[in-house]
Amino acid sequence: MKPSKFVTSVGSKRRRSFSIKSLPTLALLCATVFIGSAFVVTDHGESFSPQGILNIFLRTRSKNCEGQCKPIGTEGLPKGIISSTSDLEMRPLWGTPVKKKSNLNLLAMAVGLKQKESVDKIVRKFVGYNFVVMLFHYDGNMDDWKDLGWSTRALHIVATHQTKWWFAKRFLHPDIVSQYSYIFLWDEDLGVENFSVQRYLYVIKKEGLEISQPALDPDKSEVHHKLTARQKGALVHRRINKVLPGGRKCDENSTEPPCTGWVEMMAPVFSRAAWRCAWYIIQNDLVHAWGVDFQLGYCAQGDRTRKIGIVDSDYVIHYGLPTLGGTSQNKTDTEASTQAAEKTSSLDSSQGETSTSETTTDARNSVRKQSLTDLERFKNRWKKAVKDDDCWIDPFQRPMKKNC
């Protein structure tokens, strides 16, 4: 007897309906088998039980977390609560904080009360352009600055007889100043009549300078290195073509300081990235930082002959005042010491008195002697660091094969 067409039609419809309805179940079953097989492959010796699956999950999670990089000392904290950076912004004790400004920069200076007028002129150039001002008072006197309108908005740090680099190493850690686009780390004895902050920032951004300084007025400044002297009519210069004292020739083929890729330490300007590197070069105990300037090229974030430059459009006067342990006259260290010594030798030794100039000369000579000592120590440390680090390759020399 042949099956009726009606029965056949109904049966086929039921089979199709069953197949469609069962698809989600089959998919779920396949996924379960797939995941289960992954656990089994991961550790075939583990029993396929709830406890076994939990153990496998915990081990897998542990492996995934091994690659996480946390600051030392925060291993016991959940990652999301770790606050690894800070800033120098002042916060209100109550109420809604003022909204943070963008594109902030930092001006930091070591200052003494004798140069208050000069410092005031410098700071006034910066305060209107999103700059945080930080003053390091090396003479211990902070109260006598309160009459300046911007003083209450500035940060004041006091430590007597300390250098700018001592302060910078301790209070300008890269994680503290990471929100600032540029860090101006200046001396106090600068004339800024021909300097525009806004134009300077425009120029260094346009030229891609990671480390820079304003050029020095050669007619009015104490110029110790020819590279820093202003070139009239230029926007920026990165090298010089001259013969230096001692016979060294600088030309278009020069690739090393002080012919190119170099700034002096009285008015350097660092990008955020450059300062993160430069901070580590500054030695904690070598507070005069002599020698550091010749190695800043390694922090230029690339070719130092391009990324480091002197800005001619905005230039300053460097008065050369040896304030730490020195005189307040407009003389170089050598001139001040020599002239004071000559004056001292002409006095009648029978007077039995020590003049102020004698005391100042002795102090300044001691500072200079210590600076030279620091320079030799820094050079030796650099040489030793290069020798001991088998993994470091000098980017400004031909690569050498190293076992690393």
Secondary structure, DSSP 4 states (H G I P E B T S, - for coil): -PPPHHHHHHHHHHHHHHHHHHHHHHHHHHHHHHHHHHHHHH-TTS-SSHHHHHHHHHHHHHHHHTT----TT-TTS-GGG-----------SSSPPPPPPSS-EEEEEEE-GGGHHHHHHHHHHHTTSSEEEEEEETTS--GGGTTSTTGGGSEEEE-TT--HHHHHHHH--TTTSTT-SEEEEE-S-EE-TT--HHHHHHHHHHHT-SEEEEEE-TTTS--SSGGGB--TT-SEE-B--SBPTTS-B--TT--STTTBS---TTS-EEEHHHHHHHHHHS-SS-TT-TTGGGGGGGGSSS-HHHHEEEEEEEEEEE-----TTS-SSS--HHHHHHHHHHHHHTS-GGG----HHHHHHHHHHHHHHHHHHHHHHHHHHHHHHHHH-TT---TTS-------
